[in-house]
């Protein structure tokens, strides 16, 4: 793990909150807010910033610090007719079953 990922402070926000009717743990990492949940027996991570897209380093740092390393995560771009974007600056990572 790079020093940048290892040394970035991530603070758990007290309590768990609902994310799409799922219990999620919420974290703050600088300007980024992160939700982590298990959905249909798979990991799901959402990361967002209020006024900008999260950087790749922020996404990678959150993933490697909050999701077990043995899990493979991916950002999917579904067919356009299935695409939903409720927040301009949020990205979702989902656990893949097989790579």
Residue pairs with C-beta under 8 A, 6 or more apart in sequence:
1 64
4 57
4 61
5 57
5 60
5 61
5 64
5 65
8 29
8 30
8 61
8 65
9 29
9 30
10 27
10 28
10 29
10 34
10 61
10 62
10 65
10 66
11 27
11 28
11 29
12 25
12 26
12 27
13 26
13 27
13 28
16 23
16 24
16 25
16 26
17 23
17 24
17 26
17 35
18 24
19 35
19 37
19 46
20 39
22 37
22 38
22 39
22 44
23 37
24 35
24 36
24 37
25 35
25 36
25 37
26 33
26 34
26 35
27 33
27 34
27 35
27 36
27 62
27 66
28 34
29 58
29 61
29 62
30 58
31 49
31 50
31 52
32 47
32 48
32 49
32 54
32 58
32 62
33 47
33 48
33 49
34 45
34 46
34 47
34 62
34 66
35 45
35 46
35 47
36 43
36 44
36 45
36 66
36 67
37 43
37 44
38 44
39 94
42 94
42 95
42 97
43 67
43 68
43 71
43 73
43 93
43 94
43 95
44 92
44 93
44 94
44 95
45 62
45 63
45 66
45 67
45 73
45 92
45 93
46 90
46 91
46 92
46 93
47 54
47 58
47 59
47 62
47 90
47 91
47 93
48 54
48 87
48 89
48 90
48 91
49 58
49 89
50 89
51 89
52 89
53 89
53 91
54 62
54 89
54 91
59 91
59 93
63 73
63 93
67 73
67 93
67 95
71 95
72 95
72 96
72 99
73 93
73 94
73 95
73 96
74 93
74 94
74 96
75 91
75 92
75 93
75 94
76 92
76 94
77 83
